[in-house]
Amino acid sequence: MVEARTTLTLPDGWESVDPPEGVRFLALAPAHGTFRANITVTAQTNGDLGFRDWQVGSEMAFTQMMPGYTPIDLERLTIAGQEAGRRLAMYDGPGGSALTMEQWFVAIDGVGHTLTATVPTGDYATWAAQLDATAATWSPA
């Protein structure tokens, strides 16, 4: 897979930091409370999986990996001219903290690209519009 530069506009005050292995991009919100809101971008080869199968597999993985995973919303979108989607879900984070995850996803040339924002559930209303604006600037190539 050819590495490409991730482009997006972050909410005010967020900072880009060195991502861990397997993550293409990581940004953190200003420190507040015990969990630091974050935005990650990943890109993984999907092999022979079609869009629907990739997302069914993603939902199954979330259910297994994220305690208390509860889907709230799932919608179809178009990103970069391709079939795409957006999900909103809640789950139990570290120490039982309630977290909300908003994720945009698209498959381009067999590579699944995701932009995931995770924030404390109590702060979601504060960040929602800014996260949506960030997603609108995301170039997943």
Backbone torsions as a table, in degrees:
resi	resn	phi	psi	omega
1	MET	NA	133.8	178.4
2	VAL	-80.3	128.6	177.3
3	GLU	-75.8	136.0	178.1
4	ALA	-127.0	160.2	179.9
5	ARG	-82.2	132.1	176.4
6	THR	-81.9	131.4	176.5
7	THR	-121.5	132.7	173.8
8	LEU	-167.9	160.8	178.5
9	THR	-105.1	121.6	-176.7
10	LEU	-81.7	155.2	171.7
11	PRO	-61.1	153.2	178.9
12	ASP	-54.3	133.5	176.1
13	GLY	89.3	-12.3	179.0
14	TRP	-78.8	150.7	-179.9
15	GLU	-127.6	139.7	175.0
16	SER	-80.2	134.7	178.5
17	VAL	-129.6	166.0	178.9
18	ASP	-63.1	125.4	-178.6
19	PRO	-80.5	155.6	173.9
20	PRO	-73.9	170.4	177.4
21	GLU	-52.7	134.8	177.0
22	GLY	87.6	-4.3	178.0
23	VAL	-114.8	128.1	-177.2
24	ARG	-78.3	-34.0	-175.2
25	PHE	-150.8	141.5	178.0
26	LEU	-141.2	130.7	174.5
27	ALA	-131.4	145.9	-178.3
28	LEU	-119.7	142.6	174.5
29	ALA	-75.2	163.9	173.0
30	PRO	-55.3	143.0	-178.6
31	ALA	-59.2	132.0	-179.9
32	HIS	-162.1	116.0	-179.9
33	GLY	76.4	-160.8	-174.8
34	THR	-90.2	-18.4	179.5
35	PHE	-118.3	129.6	179.8
36	ARG	-95.0	115.7	178.8
37	ALA	-54.9	147.7	-176.2
38	ASN	-149.0	161.0	173.8
39	ILE	-126.6	129.6	176.2
40	THR	-124.8	151.6	172.8
41	VAL	-126.4	129.8	176.5
42	THR	-127.0	159.7	174.7
43	ALA	-147.0	121.4	-178.8
44	GLN	-136.2	142.2	176.7
45	THR	-64.5	132.4	-179.5
46	ASN	-94.6	-2.0	-178.3
47	GLY	61.3	-130.2	-178.4
48	ASP	-92.1	4.2	-177.7
49	LEU	-71.1	132.9	172.3
50	GLY	-78.2	173.0	-177.1
51	PHE	-56.0	-50.1	-177.3
52	ARG	-61.4	-46.8	-179.0
53	ASP	-63.9	-38.2	176.9
54	TRP	-58.6	-44.8	-177.2
55	GLN	-75.2	-34.3	174.4
56	VAL	-62.3	-43.2	177.0
57	GLY	-62.9	-38.2	178.1
58	SER	-62.7	-46.1	179.3
59	GLU	-60.6	-41.3	178.8
60	MET	-63.2	-42.1	179.5
61	ALA	-65.4	-41.9	179.0
62	PHE	-60.2	-42.8	-179.8
63	THR	-60.3	-37.1	-178.8
64	GLN	-81.1	-35.1	-172.5
65	MET	-93.8	-21.6	-174.0
66	MET	-115.8	106.0	-179.5
67	PRO	-56.3	135.9	178.2
68	GLY	71.0	16.5	-177.9
69	TYR	-55.4	124.2	-179.0
70	THR	-133.8	108.0	176.7
71	PRO	-66.5	139.7	178.9
72	ILE	-112.4	-42.9	-176.4
73	ASP	-150.0	145.7	176.0
74	LEU	-145.2	125.0	-179.3
75	GLU	-137.4	152.7	176.0
76	ARG	-89.2	141.7	178.8
77	LEU	-138.6	178.4	167.9
78	THR	-122.3	127.3	176.5
79	ILE	-128.8	130.2	-179.6
80	ALA	52.9	35.5	178.2
81	GLY	75.1	8.8	-176.8
82	GLN	-116.2	155.4	173.1
83	GLU	-58.0	133.1	-175.1
84	ALA	-149.8	-176.9	178.6
85	GLY	-159.9	174.1	177.4
86	ARG	-140.6	135.0	175.6
87	ARG	-125.9	150.2	174.1
88	LEU	-128.2	129.9	-177.6
89	ALA	-149.9	160.9	174.3
90	MET	-119.2	154.1	173.8
91	TYR	-158.9	169.8	-179.9
92	ASP	-90.2	118.8	-179.6
93	GLY	-91.5	-163.8	179.9
94	PRO	-55.4	136.5	179.1
95	GLY	66.4	18.2	179.8
96	GLY	78.2	11.3	178.7
97	SER	-66.5	141.1	178.3
98	ALA	-81.0	122.9	-179.8
99	LEU	-119.6	148.5	174.6
100	THR	-117.5	131.3	179.3
101	MET	-114.6	128.8	171.3
102	GLU	-118.2	128.3	-173.9
103	GLN	-134.2	136.0	173.2
104	TRP	-112.1	141.4	-174.5
105	PHE	-147.1	145.2	179.8
106	VAL	-153.7	145.3	174.6
107	ALA	-108.0	127.3	179.1
108	ILE	-130.3	119.7	178.5
109	ASP	51.6	44.7	176.2
110	GLY	79.5	7.5	178.7
111	VAL	-115.1	126.7	177.6
112	GLY	-88.8	118.6	179.9
113	HIS	-106.3	133.6	176.7
114	THR	-131.4	142.4	169.7
115	LEU	-117.8	116.9	-175.7
116	THR	-123.3	127.0	174.6
117	ALA	-111.7	130.4	179.2
118	THR	-126.4	125.3	-177.7
119	VAL	-137.0	155.3	171.7
120	PRO	-57.9	135.5	-175.8
121	THR	-54.4	-38.3	179.7
122	GLY	-64.8	-19.0	-179.9
123	ASP	-101.2	-3.4	-173.3
124	TYR	-58.0	-43.4	-178.9
125	ALA	-60.2	-33.4	178.8
126	THR	-67.7	-39.2	-173.4
127	TRP	-95.1	-17.7	-168.4
128	ALA	-52.6	-50.4	-177.7
129	ALA	-64.8	-37.2	179.9
130	GLN	-70.7	-36.4	176.6
131	LEU	-65.8	-41.4	177.1
132	ASP	-61.7	-41.6	178.4
133	ALA	-64.9	-38.0	176.4
134	THR	-63.5	-46.2	179.3
135	ALA	-59.7	-35.3	-179.9
136	ALA	-66.0	-20.3	179.7
137	THR	-97.1	-4.3	-175.4
138	TRP	-69.3	129.7	173.6
139	SER	-112.5	103.6	-170.8
140	PRO	-82.1	26.1	-179.8
141	ALA	-99.0	NA	NA
